[in-house]
């Protein structure tokens, strides 16, 4: 079951042409990612300052199909999937109010030790999160 999040496009998301600036799609997806973590009772403050692990993003890609404008309601569906014992990816689909695909995106993440910056296995909290929303 994927996680679903509604987002209203803000003025700050748009460019001079009045459409969502391409780089802001990633920011909007990240808002949905944070909401999915919160929905799984993950404390964001502890998550980002955890002494045992960090989960940086290592890759981002997006495709655009139709413009999004300030005030548009966007339905974001995200679905995480394990890649291996250290990495996972999240696939995002952004739909307009009439369920038209506006954009898709993908982010890839890796678990690391915050002190050594070396890869480590995904912590149980993330394995549980991936299983819940995949």
N, CA, C and O atoms as CSV, one atom per row, in Angstrom:
chain,resi,resn,atom,element,x,y,z
A,1,UNK,N,N,0.847,-1.179,0.000
A,1,UNK,CA,C,0.000,0.000,0.000
A,1,UNK,C,C,0.887,1.234,0.000
A,1,UNK,O,O,1.711,1.395,0.900
A,2,UNK,N,N,0.741,2.081,-0.959
A,2,UNK,CA,C,1.544,3.300,-1.023
A,2,UNK,C,C,1.018,4.338,-0.035
A,2,UNK,O,O,-0.125,4.267,0.416
A,3,UNK,N,N,1.869,5.292,0.288
A,3,UNK,CA,C,1.468,6.410,1.132
A,3,UNK,C,C,0.947,7.513,0.223
A,3,UNK,O,O,1.523,7.775,-0.833
A,4,UNK,N,N,-0.142,8.159,0.632
A,4,UNK,CA,C,-0.731,9.229,-0.181
A,4,UNK,C,C,-0.744,10.514,0.636
A,4,UNK,O,O,-1.057,10.515,1.827
A,5,UNK,N,N,-0.395,11.609,-0.036
A,5,UNK,CA,C,-0.303,12.903,0.635
A,5,UNK,C,C,-0.834,13.984,-0.297
A,5,UNK,O,O,-0.470,14.034,-1.472
A,6,UNK,N,N,-1.688,14.841,0.226
A,6,UNK,CA,C,-2.210,15.974,-0.548
A,6,UNK,C,C,-1.378,17.215,-0.274
A,6,UNK,O,O,-1.057,17.519,0.875
A,7,UNK,N,N,-1.033,17.927,-1.338
A,7,UNK,CA,C,-0.220,19.136,-1.226
A,7,UNK,C,C,-0.829,20.218,-2.110
A,7,UNK,O,O,-1.188,19.955,-3.258
A,8,UNK,N,N,-0.944,21.420,-1.584
A,8,UNK,CA,C,-1.402,22.550,-2.386
A,8,UNK,C,C,-0.177,23.339,-2.825
A,8,UNK,O,O,0.607,23.790,-1.989
A,9,UNK,N,N,-0.009,23.505,-4.131
A,9,UNK,CA,C,1.146,24.212,-4.676
A,9,UNK,C,C,1.150,25.648,-4.148
A,9,UNK,O,O,0.157,26.370,-4.245
A,10,UNK,N,N,2.277,26.031,-3.597
A,10,UNK,CA,C,2.460,27.360,-3.017
A,10,UNK,C,C,3.070,28.315,-4.042
A,10,UNK,O,O,3.713,27.885,-5.000
A,11,UNK,N,N,2.864,29.593,-3.832
A,11,UNK,CA,C,3.473,30.610,-4.693
A,11,UNK,C,C,4.990,30.425,-4.743
A,11,UNK,O,O,5.603,30.577,-5.799
A,12,UNK,N,N,5.591,30.098,-3.599
A,12,UNK,CA,C,7.051,29.927,-3.520
A,12,UNK,C,C,7.558,28.765,-4.365
A,12,UNK,O,O,8.749,28.698,-4.670
A,13,UNK,N,N,6.661,27.840,-4.752
A,13,UNK,CA,C,7.052,26.685,-5.569
A,13,UNK,C,C,7.191,27.034,-7.048
A,13,UNK,O,O,7.779,26.274,-7.817
A,14,UNK,N,N,6.647,28.189,-7.445
A,14,UNK,CA,C,6.545,28.498,-8.874
A,14,UNK,C,C,7.673,29.399,-9.361
A,14,UNK,O,O,8.376,30.031,-8.571
A,15,UNK,N,N,7.829,29.441,-10.690
A,15,UNK,CA,C,8.834,30.297,-11.320
A,15,UNK,C,C,8.155,31.501,-11.968
A,15,UNK,O,O,6.959,31.720,-11.776
A,16,UNK,N,N,8.910,32.271,-12.725
A,16,UNK,CA,C,8.376,33.485,-13.348
A,16,UNK,C,C,7.259,33.191,-14.350
A,16,UNK,O,O,6.445,34.066,-14.642
A,17,UNK,N,N,7.216,31.971,-14.876
A,17,UNK,CA,C,6.162,31.593,-15.816
A,17,UNK,C,C,4.891,31.141,-15.083
A,17,UNK,O,O,3.878,30.852,-15.720
A,18,UNK,N,N,4.944,31.080,-13.750
A,18,UNK,CA,C,3.762,30.714,-12.966
A,18,UNK,C,C,3.553,29.221,-12.786
A,18,UNK,O,O,2.507,28.798,-12.294
A,19,UNK,N,N,4.540,28.412,-13.181
A,19,UNK,CA,C,4.436,26.963,-13.005
A,19,UNK,C,C,5.478,26.513,-11.978
A,19,UNK,O,O,6.435,27.233,-11.691
A,20,UNK,N,N,5.277,25.318,-11.433
A,20,UNK,CA,C,6.230,24.806,-10.453
A,20,UNK,C,C,7.611,24.719,-11.094
A,20,UNK,O,O,7.792,24.104,-12.145
A,21,UNK,N,N,8.567,25.342,-10.441
A,21,UNK,CA,C,9.975,25.289,-10.867
A,21,UNK,C,C,10.450,23.845,-10.742
A,21,UNK,O,O,10.161,23.181,-9.747
A,22,UNK,N,N,11.173,23.357,-11.742
A,22,UNK,CA,C,11.501,21.936,-11.823
A,22,UNK,C,C,12.164,21.386,-10.557
A,22,UNK,O,O,11.839,20.278,-10.132
A,23,UNK,N,N,13.067,22.124,-9.958
A,23,UNK,CA,C,13.770,21.632,-8.767
A,23,UNK,C,C,12.846,21.533,-7.561
A,23,UNK,O,O,13.118,20.767,-6.636
A,24,UNK,N,N,11.768,22.289,-7.560
A,24,UNK,CA,C,10.854,22.257,-6.424
A,24,UNK,C,C,10.005,20.993,-6.383
A,24,UNK,O,O,9.396,20.691,-5.356
A,25,UNK,N,N,9.957,20.257,-7.479
A,25,UNK,CA,C,9.264,18.962,-7.456
A,25,UNK,C,C,9.917,18.055,-6.416
A,25,UNK,O,O,9.230,17.342,-5.684
A,26,UNK,N,N,11.251,18.088,-6.358
A,26,UNK,CA,C,11.967,17.262,-5.382
A,26,UNK,C,C,11.617,17.704,-3.966
A,26,UNK,O,O,11.421,16.867,-3.085
A,27,UNK,N,N,11.539,18.995,-3.746
A,27,UNK,CA,C,11.172,19.526,-2.432
A,27,UNK,C,C,9.761,19.083,-2.042
A,27,UNK,O,O,9.520,18.693,-0.899
A,28,UNK,N,N,8.841,19.147,-2.986
A,28,UNK,CA,C,7.463,18.724,-2.726
A,28,UNK,C,C,7.423,17.225,-2.406
A,28,UNK,O,O,6.697,16.801,-1.506
A,29,UNK,N,N,8.193,16.435,-3.133
A,29,UNK,CA,C,8.263,15.000,-2.838
A,29,UNK,C,C,8.833,14.767,-1.440
A,29,UNK,O,O,8.379,13.880,-0.717
A,30,UNK,N,N,9.825,15.565,-1.066
A,30,UNK,CA,C,10.444,15.393,0.244
A,30,UNK,C,C,9.454,15.706,1.371
A,30,UNK,O,O,9.503,15.089,2.435
A,31,UNK,N,N,8.565,16.658,1.133
A,31,UNK,CA,C,7.517,16.952,2.119
A,31,UNK,C,C,6.643,15.713,2.321
A,31,UNK,O,O,6.276,15.386,3.449
A,32,UNK,N,N,6.312,15.027,1.228
A,32,UNK,CA,C,5.513,13.798,1.335
A,32,UNK,C,C,6.302,12.702,2.053
A,32,UNK,O,O,5.728,11.948,2.839
A,33,UNK,N,N,7.591,12.603,1.798
A,33,UNK,CA,C,8.466,11.633,2.480
A,33,UNK,C,C,8.433,11.880,3.993
A,33,UNK,O,O,8.263,10.947,4.777
A,34,UNK,N,N,8.594,13.130,4.387
A,34,UNK,CA,C,8.558,13.469,5.812
A,34,UNK,C,C,7.197,13.111,6.414
A,34,UNK,O,O,7.125,12.589,7.526
A,35,UNK,N,N,6.129,13.391,5.683
A,35,UNK,CA,C,4.784,13.068,6.173
A,35,UNK,C,C,4.611,11.556,6.346
A,35,UNK,O,O,3.955,11.106,7.285
A,36,UNK,N,N,5.201,10.779,5.439
A,36,UNK,CA,C,5.118,9.318,5.546
A,36,UNK,C,C,5.900,8.818,6.755
A,36,UNK,O,O,5.482,7.861,7.407
A,37,UNK,N,N,7.018,9.446,7.059
A,37,UNK,CA,C,7.778,9.075,8.255
A,37,UNK,C,C,6.948,9.377,9.505
A,37,UNK,O,O,6.849,8.549,10.410
A,38,UNK,N,N,6.353,10.573,9.542
A,38,UNK,CA,C,5.530,10.976,10.689
A,38,UNK,C,C,4.333,10.042,10.834
A,38,UNK,O,O,3.974,9.662,11.948
A,39,UNK,N,N,3.713,9.672,9.712
A,39,UNK,CA,C,2.554,8.776,9.747
A,39,UNK,C,C,2.912,7.405,10.325
A,39,UNK,O,O,2.035,6.670,10.777
A,40,UNK,N,N,4.196,7.068,10.309
A,40,UNK,CA,C,4.665,5.799,10.881
A,40,UNK,C,C,5.223,5.997,12.281
A,40,UNK,O,O,5.934,5.139,12.802
A,41,UNK,N,N,4.897,7.135,12.886
A,41,UNK,CA,C,5.333,7.453,14.253
A,41,UNK,C,C,6.848,7.544,14.396
A,41,UNK,O,O,7.396,7.219,15.450
A,42,UNK,N,N,7.522,7.986,13.338
A,42,UNK,CA,C,8.960,8.239,13.412
A,42,UNK,C,C,9.150,9.696,13.811
A,42,UNK,O,O,8.633,10.602,13.158
A,43,UNK,N,N,9.892,9.910,14.885
A,43,UNK,CA,C,10.176,11.249,15.390
A,43,UNK,C,C,11.217,11.896,14.471
A,43,UNK,O,O,12.374,11.477,14.457
A,44,UNK,N,N,10.812,12.909,13.708
A,44,UNK,CA,C,11.727,13.528,12.741
A,44,UNK,C,C,12.945,14.154,13.404
A,44,UNK,O,O,14.047,14.089,12.860
A,45,UNK,N,N,12.760,14.756,14.569
A,45,UNK,CA,C,13.892,15.381,15.251
A,45,UNK,C,C,14.950,14.332,15.597
A,45,UNK,O,O,16.141,14.560,15.389
A,46,UNK,N,N,14.525,13.203,16.115
A,46,UNK,CA,C,15.461,12.117,16.415
A,46,UNK,C,C,16.003,11.500,15.130
A,46,UNK,O,O,17.178,11.142,15.056
A,47,UNK,N,N,15.155,11.380,14.133
A,47,UNK,CA,C,15.562,10.773,12.861
A,47,UNK,C,C,16.746,11.513,12.236
A,47,UNK,O,O,17.696,10.881,11.774
A,48,UNK,N,N,16.694,12.831,12.220
A,48,UNK,CA,C,17.759,13.598,11.558
A,48,UNK,C,C,18.987,13.810,12.434
A,48,UNK,O,O,20.029,14.243,11.942
A,49,UNK,N,N,18.878,13.510,13.726
A,49,UNK,CA,C,20.030,13.687,14.610
A,49,UNK,C,C,20.433,12.380,15.281
A,49,UNK,O,O,21.100,12.390,16.316
A,50,UNK,N,N,20.033,11.265,14.698
A,50,UNK,CA,C,20.281,9.957,15.292
A,50,UNK,C,C,21.784,9.655,15.311
A,50,UNK,O,O,22.439,9.770,14.275
A,51,UNK,N,N,22.338,9.278,16.450
A,51,UNK,CA,C,23.774,8.984,16.510
A,51,UNK,C,C,24.147,7.630,15.912
A,51,UNK,O,O,25.326,7.345,15.707
A,52,UNK,N,N,23.135,6.788,15.630
A,52,UNK,CA,C,23.411,5.434,15.137
A,52,UNK,C,C,23.337,5.289,13.621
A,52,UNK,O,O,23.947,4.381,13.056
A,53,UNK,N,N,22.596,6.176,12.959
A,53,UNK,CA,C,22.488,6.075,11.502
A,53,UNK,C,C,22.100,7.419,10.905
A,53,UNK,O,O,21.543,8.291,11.572
A,54,UNK,N,N,22.413,7.549,9.632
A,54,UNK,CA,C,21.930,8.662,8.810
A,54,UNK,C,C,21.458,8.050,7.498
A,54,UNK,O,O,21.944,7.000,7.078
A,55,UNK,N,N,20.498,8.723,6.853
A,55,UNK,CA,C,19.916,8.190,5.614
A,55,UNK,C,C,19.975,9.289,4.537
A,55,UNK,O,O,18.944,9.880,4.214
A,56,UNK,N,N,21.147,9.567,3.986
A,56,UNK,CA,C,21.207,10.605,2.947
A,56,UNK,C,C,20.626,10.123,1.616
A,56,UNK,O,O,20.577,8.928,1.326
A,57,UNK,N,N,20.192,11.092,0.829
A,57,UNK,CA,C,19.742,10.821,-0.542
A,57,UNK,C,C,20.974,10.824,-1.432
A,57,UNK,O,O,21.806,11.728,-1.354
A,58,UNK,N,N,21.084,9.802,-2.281
A,58,UNK,CA,C,22.248,9.676,-3.160
A,58,UNK,C,C,21.926,9.877,-4.636
A,58,UNK,O,O,22.829,10.004,-5.464
A,59,UNK,N,N,20.639,9.906,-4.960
A,59,UNK,CA,C,20.247,10.054,-6.373
A,59,UNK,C,C,18.826,10.601,-6.435
A,59,UNK,O,O,17.962,10.232,-5.639
A,60,UNK,N,N,18.608,11.491,-7.402
A,60,UNK,CA,C,17.275,12.049,-7.641
A,60,UNK,C,C,17.053,12.123,-9.147
A,60,UNK,O,O,17.960,12.479,-9.899
A,61,UNK,N,N,15.846,11.786,-9.578
A,61,UNK,CA,C,15.458,11.953,-10.982
A,61,UNK,C,C,13.974,12.295,-11.020
A,61,UNK,O,O,13.206,11.875,-10.155
A,62,UNK,N,N,13.582,13.062,-12.033
A,62,UNK,CA,C,12.172,13.429,-12.185
A,62,UNK,C,C,11.817,13.540,-13.658
A,62,UNK,O,O,12.653,13.883,-14.494
A,63,UNK,N,N,10.561,13.242,-13.956
A,63,UNK,CA,C,10.001,13.420,-15.296
A,63,UNK,C,C,8.737,14.247,-15.151
A,63,UNK,O,O,7.992,14.106,-14.181
A,64,UNK,N,N,8.503,15.114,-16.133
A,64,UNK,CA,C,7.387,16.050,-16.077
A,64,UNK,C,C,6.449,15.810,-17.256
A,64,UNK,O,O,6.895,15.620,-18.388
A,65,UNK,N,N,5.141,15.822,-16.981
A,65,UNK,CA,C,4.150,15.516,-17.999
A,65,UNK,C,C,3.167,16.647,-18.250
A,65,UNK,O,O,2.704,16.820,-19.378
A,66,UNK,N,N,2.842,17.418,-17.224
A,66,UNK,CA,C,1.950,18.569,-17.359
A,66,UNK,C,C,2.282,19.559,-16.255
A,66,UNK,O,O,2.737,19.165,-15.181
A,67,UNK,N,N,2.061,20.830,-16.511
A,67,UNK,CA,C,2.456,21.840,-15.521
A,67,UNK,C,C,1.559,21.838,-14.287
A,67,UNK,O,O,0.391,21.452,-14.336
A,68,UNK,N,N,2.150,22.281,-13.183
A,68,UNK,CA,C,1.415,22.515,-11.948
A,68,UNK,C,C,1.474,24.007,-11.659
A,68,UNK,O,O,2.512,24.640,-11.848
A,69,UNK,N,N,0.351,24.573,-11.196
A,69,UNK,CA,C,0.246,26.007,-10.958
A,69,UNK,C,C,-0.036,26.282,-9.488
A,69,UNK,O,O,-0.514,25.412,-8.761
A,70,UNK,N,N,0.262,27.490,-9.067
A,70,UNK,CA,C,-0.022,27.922,-7.700
A,70,UNK,C,C,-1.504,27.659,-7.394
A,70,UNK,O,O,-2.382,28.012,-8.181
A,71,UNK,N,N,-1.761,27.041,-6.254
A,71,UNK,CA,C,-3.129,26.731,-5.853
A,71,UNK,C,C,-3.602,25.354,-6.261
A,71,UNK,O,O,-4.621,24.885,-5.754
A,72,UNK,N,N,-2.889,24.685,-7.168
A,72,UNK,CA,C,-3.284,23.334,-7.572
A,72,UNK,C,C,-3.161,22.362,-6.404
A,72,UNK,O,O,-2.203,22.418,-5.634
A,73,UNK,N,N,-4.137,21.476,-6.285
A,73,UNK,CA,C,-4.052,20.383,-5.330
A,73,UNK,C,C,-3.339,19.227,-6.022
A,73,UNK,O,O,-3.761,18.772,-7.085
A,74,UNK,N,N,-2.271,18.765,-5.417
A,74,UNK,CA,C,-1.488,17.662,-5.972
A,74,UNK,C,C,-1.596,16.479,-5.024
A,74,UNK,O,O,-1.373,16.608,-3.821
A,75,UNK,N,N,-1.935,15.339,-5.574
A,75,UNK,CA,C,-1.960,14.103,-4.802
A,75,UNK,C,C,-0.637,13.399,-5.057
A,75,UNK,O,O,-0.321,13.040,-6.191
A,76,UNK,N,N,0.121,13.207,-4.008
A,76,UNK,CA,C,1.433,12.572,-4.130
A,76,UNK,C,C,1.322,11.157,-3.581
A,76,UNK,O,O,0.930,10.950,-2.433
A,77,UNK,N,N,1.670,10.198,-4.410
A,77,UNK,CA,C,1.728,8.802,-3.982
A,77,UNK,C,C,3.191,8.417,-3.933
A,77,UNK,O,O,3.922,8.602,-4.906
A,78,UNK,N,N,3.621,7.881,-2.802
A,78,UNK,CA,C,4.999,7.419,-2.718
A,78,UNK,C,C,5.031,5.970,-2.321
A,78,UNK,O,O,4.217,5.496,-1.529
A,79,UNK,N,N,5.994,5.275,-2.894
A,79,UNK,CA,C,6.134,3.848,-2.618
A,79,UNK,C,C,7.622,3.530,-2.473
A,79,UNK,O,O,8.365,3.589,-3.453
A,80,UNK,N,N,8.062,3.195,-1.257
A,80,UNK,CA,C,9.465,2.818,-1.072
A,80,UNK,C,C,9.692,1.348,-1.420
A,80,UNK,O,O,8.773,0.530,-1.392
A,81,UNK,N,N,10.944,1.044,-1.749
A,81,UNK,CA,C,11.309,-0.331,-2.094
A,81,UNK,C,C,12.778,-0.538,-1.747
A,81,UNK,O,O,13.620,0.300,-2.072
A,82,UNK,N,N,13.084,-1.639,-1.094
A,82,UNK,CA,C,14.480,-1.964,-0.790
A,82,UNK,C,C,15.245,-2.254,-2.070
A,82,UNK,O,O,14.720,-2.863,-3.002
A,83,UNK,N,N,16.490,-1.808,-2.099
A,83,UNK,CA,C,17.395,-2.135,-3.209
A,83,UNK,C,C,18.318,-3.263,-2.763
A,83,UNK,O,O,18.492,-4.255,-3.470
A,84,UNK,N,N,18.906,-3.096,-1.581
A,84,UNK,CA,C,19.729,-4.121,-0.941
A,84,UNK,C,C,19.711,-3.844,0.552
A,84,UNK,O,O,18.878,-3.063,1.013
A,85,UNK,N,N,20.589,-4.449,1.314
A,85,UNK,CA,C,20.529,-4.327,2.777
A,85,UNK,C,C,20.876,-2.936,3.285
A,85,UNK,O,O,20.597,-2.612,4.440
A,86,UNK,N,N,21.481,-2.108,2.437
A,86,UNK,CA,C,21.899,-0.757,2.834
A,86,UNK,C,C,21.101,0.348,2.153
A,86,UNK,O,O,21.122,1.491,2.610
A,87,UNK,N,N,20.396,0.028,1.064
A,87,UNK,CA,C,19.789,1.079,0.251
A,87,UNK,C,C,18.317,0.811,-0.037
A,87,UNK,O,O,17.853,-0.329,-0.057
A,88,UNK,N,N,17.601,1.919,-0.259
A,88,UNK,CA,C,16.214,1.831,-0.720
A,88,UNK,C,C,15.946,3.003,-1.654
A,88,UNK,O,O,16.694,3.980,-1.694
A,89,UNK,N,N,14.858,2.874,-2.401
A,89,UNK,CA,C,14.430,3.956,-3.279
A,89,UNK,C,C,12.970,4.258,-2.989
A,89,UNK,O,O,12.227,3.422,-2.474
A,90,UNK,N,N,12.584,5.477,-3.334
A,90,UNK,CA,C,11.189,5.872,-3.215
A,90,UNK,C,C,10.737,6.362,-4.582
A,90,UNK,O,O,11.361,7.246,-5.170
A,91,UNK,N,N,9.651,5.786,-5.085
A,91,UNK,CA,C,9.047,6.230,-6.334
A,91,UNK,C,C,7.849,7.105,-5.990
A,91,UNK,O,O,7.009,6.741,-5.167
A,92,UNK,N,N,7.789,8.262,-6.632
A,92,UNK,CA,C,6.725,9.233,-6.394
A,92,UNK,C,C,5.923,9.425,-7.676
A,92,UNK,O,O,6.472,9.414,-8.778
A,93,UNK,N,N,4.635,9.599,-7.512
A,93,UNK,CA,C,3.758,9.968,-8.617
A,93,UNK,C,C,2.934,11.161,-8.150
A,93,UNK,O,O,2.281,11.101,-7.109
A,94,UNK,N,N,2.966,12.251,-8.925
A,94,UNK,CA,C,2.222,13.458,-8.589
A,94,UNK,C,C,1.049,13.576,-9.542
A,94,UNK,O,O,1.225,13.659,-10.758
A,95,UNK,N,N,-0.151,13.582,-8.977
A,95,UNK,CA,C,-1.381,13.616,-9.763
A,95,UNK,C,C,-2.130,14.907,-9.487
A,95,UNK,O,O,-2.162,15.386,-8.353
A,96,UNK,N,N,-2.734,15.471,-10.533
A,96,UNK,CA,C,-3.562,16.656,-10.363
A,96,UNK,C,C,-4.919,16.232,-9.809
A,96,UNK,O,O,-5.202,15.041,-9.681
A,97,UNK,N,N,-5.757,17.222,-9.480
A,97,UNK,CA,C,-7.070,16.939,-8.900
A,97,UNK,C,C,-7.931,16.025,-9.749
A,97,UNK,O,O,-8.776,15.305,-9.217
A,98,UNK,N,N,-7.730,16.042,-11.070
A,98,UNK,CA,C,-8.512,15.171,-11.948
A,98,UNK,C,C,-7.759,13.872,-12.270
A,98,UNK,O,O,-8.039,13.210,-13.269
A,99,UNK,N,N,-6.805,13.524,-11.408
A,99,UNK,CA,C,-6.006,12.296,-11.509
A,99,UNK,C,C,-5.148,12.202,-12.763
A,99,UNK,O,O,-4.838,11.105,-13.227
A,100,UNK,N,N,-4.769,13.341,-13.305
A,100,UNK,CA,C,-3.840,13.360,-14.437
A,100,UNK,C,C,-2.405,13.364,-13.893
A,100,UNK,O,O,-2.092,14.124,-12.978
A,101,UNK,N,N,-1.535,12.517,-14.455
A,101,UNK,CA,C,-0.152,12.459,-14.008
A,101,UNK,C,C,0.561,13.743,-14.411
A,101,UNK,O,O,0.620,14.088,-15.591
A,102,UNK,N,N,1.099,14.444,-13.423
A,102,UNK,CA,C,1.829,15.681,-13.673
A,102,UNK,C,C,3.332,15.440,-13.680
A,102,UNK,O,O,4.054,16.026,-14.486
A,103,UNK,N,N,3.804,14.578,-12.781
A,103,UNK,CA,C,5.238,14.299,-12.702
A,103,UNK,C,C,5.447,12.976,-11.981
A,103,UNK,O,O,4.585,12.501,-11.242
A,104,UNK,N,N,6.600,12.406,-12.215
A,104,UNK,CA,C,7.067,11.267,-11.429
A,104,UNK,C,C,8.474,11.599,-10.968
A,104,UNK,O,O,9.177,12.386,-11.600
A,105,UNK,N,N,8.872,11.000,-9.873
A,105,UNK,CA,C,10.225,11.220,-9.362
A,105,UNK,C,C,10.691,9.966,-8.652
A,105,UNK,O,O,9.896,9.097,-8.293
A,106,UNK,N,N,11.980,9.894,-8.462
A,106,UNK,CA,C,12.566,8.801,-7.697
A,106,UNK,C,C,13.722,9.377,-6.880
A,106,UNK,O,O,14.493,10.210,-7.358
A,107,UNK,N,N,13.817,8.912,-5.639
A,107,UNK,CA,C,14.975,9.236,-4.813
A,107,UNK,C,C,15.573,7.930,-4.332
A,107,UNK,O,O,14.851,6.983,-4.020
A,108,UNK,N,N,16.892,7.882,-4.273
A,108,UNK,CA,C,17.590,6.708,-3.740
A,108,UNK,C,C,18.317,7.143,-2.468
A,108,UNK,O,O,18.904,8.223,-2.408
A,109,UNK,N,N,18.265,6.284,-1.462
A,109,UNK,CA,C,18.783,6.586,-0.137
A,109,UNK,C,C,19.719,5.460,0.302
A,109,UNK,O,O,19.569,4.313,-0.119
A,110,UNK,N,N,20.683,5.806,1.151
A,110,UNK,CA,C,21.598,4.809,1.694
A,110,UNK,C,C,21.743,5.040,3.195
A,110,UNK,O,O,21.755,6.179,3.662
A,111,UNK,N,N,21.852,3.947,3.939
A,111,UNK,CA,C,22.106,4.041,5.373
A,111,UNK,C,C,23.606,4.109,5.597
A,111,UNK,O,O,24.373,3.328,5.033
A,112,UNK,N,N,24.008,5.057,6.430
A,112,UNK,CA,C,25.429,5.194,6.762
A,112,UNK,C,C,25.585,5.383,8.267
A,112,UNK,O,O,24.654,5.772,8.972
A,113,UNK,N,N,26.795,5.093,8.729
A,113,UNK,CA,C,27.175,5.422,10.093
A,113,UNK,C,C,27.523,6.909,10.090
A,113,UNK,O,O,28.371,7.331,9.304
A,114,UNK,N,N,26.894,7.714,10.944
A,114,UNK,CA,C,27.134,9.164,10.892
A,114,UNK,C,C,28.548,9.573,11.300
A,114,UNK,O,O,28.982,10.681,10.984
A,115,UNK,N,N,29.265,8.704,11.992
A,115,UNK,CA,C,30.633,9.040,12.404
A,115,UNK,C,C,31.668,8.672,11.355
A,115,UNK,O,O,32.567,9.460,11.059
A,116,UNK,N,N,31.542,7.465,10.788
A,116,UNK,CA,C,32.531,7.011,9.807
A,116,UNK,C,C,32.135,7.349,8.379
A,116,UNK,O,O,32.972,7.328,7.477
A,117,UNK,N,N,30.846,7.664,8.171
A,117,UNK,CA,C,30.280,7.942,6.849
A,117,UNK,C,C,30.330,6.725,5.927
A,117,UNK,O,O,30.242,6.864,4.707
A,118,UNK,N,N,30.470,5.547,6.502
A,118,UNK,CA,C,30.489,4.311,5.724
A,118,UNK,C,C,29.104,3.671,5.740
A,118,UNK,O,O,28.335,3.827,6.689
A,119,UNK,N,N,28.809,2.947,4.662
A,119,UNK,CA,C,27.519,2.262,4.549
A,119,UNK,C,C,27.336,1.269,5.682
A,119,UNK,O,O,28.287,0.675,6.189
A,120,UNK,N,N,26.077,1.113,6.054
A,120,UNK,CA,C,25.708,0.098,7.028
A,120,UNK,C,C,24.319,-0.409,6.664
A,120,UNK,O,O,23.646,0.165,5.808
A,121,UNK,N,N,23.899,-1.472,7.309
A,121,UNK,CA,C,22.582,-2.022,7.019
A,121,UNK,C,C,21.502,-1.045,7.459
A,121,UNK,O,O,21.661,-0.299,8.425
A,122,UNK,N,N,20.399,-1.074,6.719
A,122,UNK,CA,C,19.265,-0.223,7.075
A,122,UNK,C,C,18.781,-0.579,8.478
A,122,UNK,O,O,18.659,-1.757,8.813
A,123,UNK,N,N,18.505,0.431,9.296
A,123,UNK,CA,C,17.993,0.145,10.632
A,123,UNK,C,C,16.572,-0.418,10.567
A,123,UNK,O,O,15.842,-0.189,9.603
A,124,UNK,N,N,16.202,-1.146,11.595
A,124,UNK,CA,C,14.883,-1.786,11.642
A,124,UNK,C,C,13.759,-0.781,11.436
A,124,UNK,O,O,12.768,-1.087,10.774
A,125,UNK,N,N,13.902,0.397,11.991
A,125,UNK,CA,C,12.843,1.400,11.854
A,125,UNK,C,C,12.575,1.729,10.383
A,125,UNK,O,O,11.433,1.984,10.003
A,126,UNK,N,N,13.620,1.723,9.559
A,126,UNK,CA,C,13.439,1.999,8.133
A,126,UNK,C,C,12.940,0.765,7.386
A,126,UNK,O,O,12.150,0.885,6.449
A,127,UNK,N,N,13.394,-0.412,7.790
A,127,UNK,CA,C,12.879,-1.639,7.172
A,127,UNK,C,C,11.378,-1.759,7.423
A,127,UNK,O,O,10.621,-2.140,6.531
A,128,UNK,N,N,10.956,-1.432,8.640
A,128,UNK,CA,C,9.526,-1.457,8.961
A,128,UNK,C,C,8.766,-0.418,8.151
A,128,UNK,O,O,7.666,-0.681,7.664
A,129,UNK,N,N,9.361,0.768,8.010
A,129,UNK,CA,C,8.725,1.845,7.245
A,129,UNK,C,C,8.567,1.434,5.782
A,129,UNK,O,O,7.505,1.632,5.191
A,130,UNK,N,N,9.607,0.871,5.206
A,130,UNK,CA,C,9.556,0.416,3.805
A,130,UNK,C,C,8.470,-0.644,3.640
A,130,UNK,O,O,7.678,-0.588,2.699
A,131,UNK,N,N,8.437,-1.604,4.552
A,131,UNK,CA,C,7.431,-2.659,4.455
A,131,UNK,C,C,6.016,-2.102,4.569
A,131,UNK,O,O,5.109,-2.560,3.873
A,132,UNK,N,N,5.827,-1.127,5.433
A,132,UNK,CA,C,4.487,-0.562,5.628
A,132,UNK,C,C,3.958,0.085,4.358
A,132,UNK,O,O,2.784,-0.079,4.027
A,133,UNK,N,N,4.798,0.814,3.645
A,133,UNK,CA,C,4.319,1.612,2.515
A,133,UNK,C,C,4.613,1.004,1.141
A,133,UNK,O,O,4.238,1.579,0.119
A,134,UNK,N,N,5.283,-0.157,1.108
A,134,UNK,CA,C,5.569,-0.744,-0.213
A,134,UNK,C,C,4.453,-1.644,-0.695
A,134,UNK,O,O,4.542,-2.210,-1.785
